[in-house]
Amino acid sequence: FGLVAQPGDERTFSLDYGPLHLAVLDDSASADDRAAQGQWLDADLGATAQPWKVLGHHMPAYSSCTTHGSDEDLRELWSTVAERHGVQVDFTGHNHNYERSVPLNGGLEVLPGEGTVYVVSAGAGADLYGNDMGQPFTEVAAVTEHYVIATIDGDTMEVVARDLAGNEIDRFTVPR
């Protein structure tokens, strides 16, 4: 918290940047606080008119990582809210690898633009973790150090993941 001041209590907040509404949650909190944040998220997403909605937090609701995997409590508390309000992408970390889900709504694969894409981006220098590619929600996974850049242009968001040598790991487009 000493490096960059965030809005509000710095743990749970949202902000608008151009057409983007970004909601940030603190999943290291207690179960009661996670539930309260789910209620906050429902009100926050319900109040925004921004065409692009992105969620950011630490632990993934959907992940095929063999070390930590999915946080099913967050899936129930936050993913249902995000999907109901049309969040296009949920960016998380925690699992030291790269992973992208198929578009999901209610835990089921849907057409692009009809659900939320879950991206795990946590390959930034610590020991890397493996993936179980047998999970039905996993579209792409890579065990490598990497970075991700998302660009919004009108009715599309393009997300590109690259390894540290600049090689493309994944590229996908999210329609609005």
ZAZA-990894 format. One line per field, with one value per residue (C-alpha): z, y, x; residue number from 1. Coordinates in nm, 4 decimals. Example, Ala and Ser with C-alpha at 12.3 -4.5 7.8 and 13.67 -1.06 7.14 Angstrom:
<nodes>
pz: 0.7800 / 0.7140
py: -0.4500 / -0.1060
px: 1.2300 / 1.3670
nr: 1 / 2
</nodes>
This chain:
<nodes>
pz: 0.0000 / 0.0404 / -0.3280 / -0.4959 / -0.3344 / -0.4570 / -0.4291 / -0.1222 / 0.1321 / -0.1242 / -0.0969 / -0.2593 / -0.5123 / -0.8658 / -1.1171 / -1.4693 / -1.7344 / -2.0672 / -2.1545 / -1.8953 / -1.5501 / -1.3347 / -1.0064 / -0.7696 / -0.4811 / -0.1858 / -0.1731 / 0.1147 / 0.3450 / 0.5794 / 0.4481 / 0.5849 / 0.4206 / 0.0901 / 0.1063 / 0.1806 / -0.1152 / -0.3343 / -0.2295 / -0.2933 / -0.6378 / -0.7242 / -0.6406 / -0.8085 / -1.1365 / -1.1321 / -1.1097 / -1.3955 / -1.7502 / -1.8866 / -2.1836 / -2.0690 / -1.7286 / -1.5912 / -1.2527 / -1.0824 / -0.7707 / -0.6550 / -0.6474 / -0.9543 / -0.9481 / -1.2441 / -1.2823 / -1.3861 / -1.1846 / -1.0170 / -0.7126 / -0.6085 / -0.8686 / -0.8511 / -0.5544 / -0.5635 / -0.2858 / -0.5029 / -0.7968 / -0.5983 / -0.4327 / -0.7111 / -1.0490 / -1.0411 / -0.9802 / -1.2481 / -1.5083 / -1.4271 / -1.4849 / -1.8075 / -1.6878 / -1.9959 / -1.8318 / -1.4790 / -1.4331 / -1.1426 / -1.0328 / -0.7477 / -0.9663 / -1.1129 / -1.4796 / -1.7611 / -1.8247 / -2.0105 / -1.9818 / -2.2457 / -2.2020 / -1.9045 / -1.7674 / -1.4726 / -1.5062 / -1.8618 / -2.1851 / -2.3865 / -2.7083 / -2.7037 / -2.5738 / -2.3732 / -2.0697 / -1.8713 / -1.9727 / -1.6738 / -1.7138 / -1.4695 / -1.5154 / -1.2473 / -1.4155 / -1.2925 / -1.1486 / -0.8731 / -0.9188 / -1.1879 / -1.1377 / -1.3717 / -1.5240 / -1.5627 / -1.9226 / -1.8683 / -1.7161 / -1.9488 / -1.8821 / -1.9837 / -2.3349 / -2.3163 / -2.0501 / -2.0422 / -1.7743 / -1.8407 / -1.7126 / -1.9070 / -1.9218 / -2.0577 / -2.2442 / -2.3026 / -2.5535 / -2.5968 / -2.9381 / -2.9706 / -2.9555 / -2.9062 / -2.6469 / -2.7648 / -2.5044 / -2.5811 / -2.3528 / -2.4284 / -2.2695 / -2.1547 / -2.4938 / -2.6589 / -2.8086 / -2.8237 / -2.5876 / -2.6474 / -2.8278 / -2.8034 / -2.8796 / -2.6560 / -2.8231 / -2.6315
py: 0.0000 / 0.2321 / 0.2298 / 0.3463 / 0.4982 / 0.3320 / 0.4719 / 0.4186 / 0.1714 / 0.0540 / -0.3071 / -0.2958 / -0.0217 / 0.0602 / 0.3205 / 0.4233 / 0.4765 / 0.5818 / 0.3171 / 0.0722 / 0.0056 / -0.1789 / -0.3355 / -0.4599 / -0.6977 / -0.8309 / -1.2083 / -1.2422 / -1.1205 / -1.3294 / -1.5294 / -1.2683 / -0.9871 / -1.1783 / -1.2081 / -0.8357 / -0.7606 / -0.9711 / -0.7488 / -0.4395 / -0.5770 / -0.6382 / -0.2757 / -0.1370 / -0.3235 / -0.2493 / 0.1229 / 0.1556 / 0.2437 / 0.1723 / -0.0677 / -0.2573 / -0.4244 / -0.5947 / -0.7554 / -0.7891 / -0.9838 / -1.2279 / -1.5850 / -1.7356 / -1.8712 / -2.0935 / -2.2455 / -2.5786 / -2.5161 / -2.8360 / -2.6477 / -2.4313 / -2.4746 / -2.2903 / -2.1019 / -2.2336 / -2.0012 / -1.7012 / -1.8679 / -1.8796 / -1.5373 / -1.3221 / -1.5002 / -1.5325 / -1.1561 / -1.0730 / -1.2942 / -1.1561 / -0.8001 / -0.8793 / -0.8595 / -0.9452 / -1.0454 / -1.1451 / -1.1030 / -1.2837 / -1.4133 / -1.6521 / -1.9576 / -1.9134 / -1.9695 / -1.8341 / -1.9587 / -1.8496 / -2.0010 / -2.0386 / -1.7805 / -1.8988 / -1.8239 / -2.0253 / -2.2575 / -2.3523 / -2.2641 / -2.0003 / -1.8107 / -1.5256 / -1.2106 / -1.4046 / -1.4844 / -1.3975 / -1.5013 / -1.5849 / -1.5044 / -1.6145 / -1.4183 / -1.4937 / -1.6004 / -1.3172 / -1.4715 / -1.7143 / -2.0918 / -2.1896 / -2.4316 / -2.6961 / -2.7184 / -2.9991 / -2.9467 / -3.1904 / -2.9175 / -2.8371 / -2.4633 / -2.4254 / -2.2911 / -2.2112 / -2.2682 / -2.2150 / -2.2709 / -1.9759 / -1.6323 / -1.3814 / -1.0574 / -0.9628 / -0.6521 / -0.5735 / -0.3106 / -0.1800 / -0.0473 / 0.0320 / -0.2908 / -0.5258 / -0.5963 / -0.7685 / -0.9486 / -1.0691 / -1.2773 / -1.2908 / -1.4696 / -1.2654 / -1.3090 / -1.1468 / -1.4682 / -1.4780 / -1.7329 / -1.6408 / -1.3840 / -1.3524 / -1.0994 / -1.0320 / -0.8796 / -0.6387
px: 0.0000 / 0.2985 / 0.3901 / 0.0695 / -0.2391 / -0.5582 / -0.9130 / -1.1304 / -0.9976 / -0.7373 / -0.8618 / -1.2038 / -1.2618 / -1.3592 / -1.2624 / -1.3499 / -1.0846 / -1.2324 / -1.4949 / -1.3561 / -1.4993 / -1.2454 / -1.3547 / -1.0841 / -1.1552 / -0.9525 / -0.9853 / -0.7376 / -1.0155 / -1.2315 / -1.5285 / -1.7706 / -1.5765 / -1.5657 / -1.9457 / -1.9763 / -1.7502 / -1.9793 / -2.2698 / -2.0570 / -1.9633 / -2.3285 / -2.4169 / -2.1037 / -2.1513 / -2.5238 / -2.4520 / -2.2015 / -2.2972 / -1.9499 / -1.9516 / -1.6413 / -1.6326 / -1.3209 / -1.2673 / -0.9289 / -0.8296 / -0.5634 / -0.7005 / -0.8713 / -1.2243 / -1.1349 / -0.7896 / -0.6446 / -0.3263 / -0.2105 / -0.0732 / -0.3709 / -0.6443 / -0.9765 / -1.1163 / -1.4711 / -1.5893 / -1.4971 / -1.6669 / -1.9899 / -1.9542 / -1.8099 / -1.8215 / -2.1984 / -2.2231 / -1.9654 / -2.1333 / -2.4798 / -2.3526 / -2.1673 / -1.8059 / -1.6038 / -1.2726 / -1.1677 / -0.7901 / -0.6218 / -0.2826 / -0.1869 / -0.1202 / 0.2280 / 0.1508 / -0.0669 / -0.4151 / -0.7264 / -1.0706 / -1.3350 / -1.6148 / -1.8205 / -2.1629 / -2.2885 / -1.9898 / -2.0866 / -1.9092 / -2.0943 / -2.0304 / -1.7758 / -1.9406 / -2.2009 / -1.9865 / -1.6774 / -1.3260 / -1.1048 / -0.7343 / -0.4644 / -0.1437 / 0.1120 / 0.4339 / 0.6532 / 0.9658 / 0.8638 / 0.8693 / 0.6188 / 0.3279 / 0.1860 / -0.1621 / -0.4143 / -0.5265 / -0.8132 / -1.0314 / -1.3252 / -1.3020 / -0.9349 / -0.8780 / -0.5038 / -0.2384 / 0.1358 / 0.3958 / 0.6247 / 0.7150 / 0.5076 / 0.3129 / -0.0297 / -0.1445 / -0.5129 / -0.6238 / -0.9773 / -1.0755 / -1.4448 / -1.6430 / -1.3474 / -1.0832 / -0.7682 / -0.5606 / -0.2091 / 0.0138 / 0.3862 / 0.6777 / 0.9760 / 1.1468 / 0.8426 / 0.7043 / 0.3265 / 0.1723 / -0.1899 / -0.4012 / -0.7747 / -1.0447 / -1.3398 / -1.6474 / -1.8647
nr: 1 / 2 / 3 / 4 / 5 / 6 / 7 / 8 / 9 / 10 / 11 / 12 / 13 / 14 / 15 / 16 / 17 / 18 / 19 / 20 / 21 / 22 / 23 / 24 / 25 / 26 / 27 / 28 / 29 / 30 / 31 / 32 / 33 / 34 / 35 / 36 / 37 / 38 / 39 / 40 / 41 / 42 / 43 / 44 / 45 / 46 / 47 / 48 / 49 / 50 / 51 / 52 / 53 / 54 / 55 / 56 / 57 / 58 / 59 / 60 / 61 / 62 / 63 / 64 / 65 / 66 / 67 / 68 / 69 / 70 / 71 / 72 / 73 / 74 / 75 / 76 / 77 / 78 / 79 / 80 / 81 / 82 / 83 / 84 / 85 / 86 / 87 / 88 / 89 / 90 / 91 / 92 / 93 / 94 / 95 / 96 / 97 / 98 / 99 / 100 / 101 / 102 / 103 / 104 / 105 / 106 / 107 / 108 / 109 / 110 / 111 / 112 / 113 / 114 / 115 / 116 / 117 / 118 / 119 / 120 / 121 / 122 / 123 / 124 / 125 / 126 / 127 / 128 / 129 / 130 / 131 / 132 / 133 / 134 / 135 / 136 / 137 / 138 / 139 / 140 / 141 / 142 / 143 / 144 / 145 / 146 / 147 / 148 / 149 / 150 / 151 / 152 / 153 / 154 / 155 / 156 / 157 / 158 / 159 / 160 / 161 / 162 / 163 / 164 / 165 / 166 / 167 / 168 / 169 / 170 / 171 / 172 / 173 / 174 / 175 / 176
</nodes>
